[in-house]
Amino acid sequence: MSKQLDNARNLYIRGIEVGEIKEVHENYMGDTYTQHSTGVPDEKKGFEIFFKDFHKRYLKRKMNIVRSIEDENFVFLHVHQFLNDGEAQWITADIFKSDDEGRIIEHWDVIDEYPVNIKANDPIYGDFSITDLEKTQDNKKTIRRFLVDIMQNKDFDMFEQYVDDSLIQHNQNIAQGGKSYKDYLLENDVTYDFVFKVMGQGDYVVSYSKVYIGKQDYAQFDIYRLRNGKIVEHWDNKEVMPNKYDLTNLGKF
């Protein structure tokens, strides 16, 4: 495990789950900490203020890190938060940026509810192992083209070039298969306003974007698994974009 991945995981487990904020500040964060999470004030002090209150509200906490990928000095974590014996359950998708020593200096996230009723495939759980490391750059290029051609330019004649017919879908509002994914995007007029970040490691690629769905703006993570150059599995997390006057930091992006 790399230093930056270890630090990102420790920030979650030691800081958010266990509550050792001082330990996080001294060992896992850099000299500065830029925050983009909704409702969390900027810098180390903001982290402390928010999570001291969080720990009072949720006395029982379990942070289950389901999958992680690394790309240069960035780490992505996909996490199930199980709080107060299930009183609250959240799925979070997080990006952490590290400095040259692997300490965390910036954080982005999207927080979505873990659903009560699970359909065909769980929205976060599933097998996870990274393969095809030699295809990382090709897979990232494929997803970048997919996001431009399909999600931005709406050239759905090209959809089958990118998405396998047997797509495994984890979005609870979309049925299984490539056709169902295509129909959902068309019927809901899903448009990716801009793509902020694309990360990849082997057969997994993650994108973080501002997305327009049904007259509402969202910050959205998409996690794609690719095989032979096509998308064969998809997870996503989305959160309504906060109003600018409600921001306590620099905003989602």
N, C-alpha and C positions, 0 to 999 in steps of 0.2 A: 504494500500500500504506500502511495506517495505521501510526502509530508502535507501537501495541500489537501488531499483527500482525507487524510487522517485528521487534519485541523477542522475541515468542514463537518465531518462526522462528530468530532468532539464538541463542536459548537452546539450541535443538536442534542447529543446525548448528555454530555456533561453540563452544558449551559441550560438548555430549554427543559430537558427531562429531569435531570438531577437538581438543577438550580445553583450550580457553582459559577456564578457570574464573574466573580473576581478571577477565578481560574481561567475562564475564557478570555478575559481581557489581557491577562498576563502571559498566556501561553499560545493562544490560537488566533488572536486578532493582531493585525499590524498596528502601527502607530496611529493610523486613522481608520475610520470605519464608515463608509458611505452607505446609507440605507435607502432602499426603494420600496420596502414593504408597507402596505397601506396601514396607517394608524401608528406606526412605530417611528418615534423621533429619530433624527439623524445622530450619527457618531456613537461612540461607546456609551456615553451617558444616556442617550436615548434608548439603547438596548437595555441598559440596566433599569431605567424607569419603567419601560413597558413590561419586562419579564418579571420584575418583582411583583407587579400587580397581577400578571398572568399566573404566577405561582400561588398567589393567595386565592385566586378564583378556582384554580384547578389543582387541588391537593394531590390527586392521583394522576400521574402522567406516564404515558408510554409512547415513545417516538420510534416507530418501526421503519427503518430505512430500507426500502424495497429494492431500489436500483440506483446505481450511480455510474456516471461516465465522466471522463476527463478529456479536455481538449486544450492544449497549451497551458496557460495559467488560469483556466476556468474549470470548475467542478459543477456538475449537475447532480442533484439529489431528488428522488421521488419518495415521499414520506407519507405514511399513514399515522396521524395523530389520534390516539385513543385516550380520552380524558375523562376523569371521574367515573370510571367503570362504564364508559360508553355514553355518558350524559351528553358529551359532544364528541363528534368524530369528524376529522378533516383530512383531506388529501392536499398536500402541498407539493408544489414543484418549485425548486429553488436553484438559482445560479449563484455561485460564490466566485469572486475574483481574488486571486492571491498575489502577494508581492513576490520578489525574487527569493525570499526565504520560505515561501509556502504559507505565510500567514494571511489570514482573510482580511481584505481591505474594502470589499464592496459586496452588496447582496441585493438580489432581485427575487421576487417570488410571486406566485399566484396561489390563492387558497380557495379551495372548493369543498363543498360538503360531501362527506361520504354517504351514499344513499342508504336508505333503510331497506329497500327491496332491491336485490341484485338480480339482473337479468342473465343473459347467456354467459357473459364473461365479466369478472370482477373489474371495477374501474381502475384498480391499481395493482392488485396481486396477479401473479402468474410467473412462469418460469423466467429466469434471467441469467444469462451467461453471454458474455461478449465473444463473438467470433469474427473471422474475416478482417483482422486488423489491417491487412494489406489493402483492403478496399475502402478504408476510411475516407480518403479524399474523394474517390469516385462517388461514394454514397452521399457525401455532403453536397457535391455538385448536382447529383440527381434531385435531392430535396430542394435545393435552391431553384432549379429549373421548374420543378413541380409547383413551388410556391408562386413563381412568376407566371408561368403558363396557365395554371388552373386557378389558383386562389386570387391572383390579381388581374390577369388578362381575361379570365373566364373562357379560355379556349378548351371547352369540354370535349371537343373532338379528339383531344390528345390524352384524355384521362386514362384510358386503358394502357397507354404506353408507360404510365407511372405506377398504377395500382393493380395488384393481382386480383383476379376474380374471386379468389378464396380468402380475401382479406379477413383477418381476425380483428374484430372491432370491440373496444372496451368502453366507448362512449355509450352510456345507458339509453340515449335517445336515438340511436342508430342501430338498425338491424345488421346482421352479419353479411359479409360479402362486399365486393367492390362496387357493385351496382347500387346497393343501399347507401353507401357513403356518397356516391355521386348524386343520387336523388336528394339526399339530405342537403348537400351544398347548394343544389339548384333551387329546391323548394323554399329554403330559408334565406336565399340571396346572400350567402356568406361571402364576404369580401375582406381580404387581408389588406388593410390600409397601408401598413408598412411592416417589414420584418426587421426586428431589432438585432437578433442574434441567432446564429446557426452553429451548433456544436455537434461533433460526431466522434465516435470511437467504434471502430469495427462496423458491425451490422446495425448499430443504433445511431440515429440522428435526432437531435432535439432542436426545435425552433421556438423562439419567443417573439410574439407579434402583437400588434394592435389589430383587432378583428371587429368587423361590423356585422352583427347578426340581428335581423328583425328590428331595425331602428335603434339598436343599442350597441354602444362601444364596449368592447371587452379587452382586457389583457389576457392573452392565451398562450399556453404552452402546448405544443404537439410533440409527442414522442413517437417516432417511427422506427420499426424494424424492417430491414430490407433483406431480400434474398435474390441473387442473380439480377440486381439492378432494379427490382420492383419493390414497392411497399407491400408487405405481407401482414403487418400488424400495426395497430394504431391506438394510442391512448391520448387523452387531452385533459387539460385543466384550464378553466377560465374563471375570471373574476371581473365584475362590472368595474369599469374605469371610474375612479373617484373624481369628484368635482375638484377643480383647482383650489377653490377656497377652503376645502376640507383637508388639504395636504399638510402633513407634519414633516415632510422631507422633500426631496427633489422630484418625487413622482415615480410612476411605475417604470419609466424607461430612463 
